[in-house]
Amino acid sequence: MTTERVVRIFAGAMILVSIALTIYHSEWWLLLTGFVGLNLMQSGFTKFCPLDSILRMMGLPSCGGSSKTAGT
């Protein structure tokens, strides 16, 4: 599994959790959905994602092939 897949899974899970919290608790949880969306947009433009950096430090290979363990 690559960092890109984990980031997408994590972002999707956070959106679903925030929607559930919005329905059952408070509509203020939509701010979390907005934050996740904005972070995905900025990472698309800048190619910087904090979660991706953390996952690479933990040893997960990136899909871009820049990691030495990618492809092995």
Secondary structure as GFF3:
##gff-version 3
##sequence-region A 1 72
A	DSSP	alpha_helix	3	24	.	.	.	ID=ss1
A	DSSP	three_ten_helix	27	29	.	.	.	ID=ss2
A	DSSP	alpha_helix	30	46	.	.	.	ID=ss3
A	DSSP	alpha_helix	50	57	.	.	.	ID=ss4
###
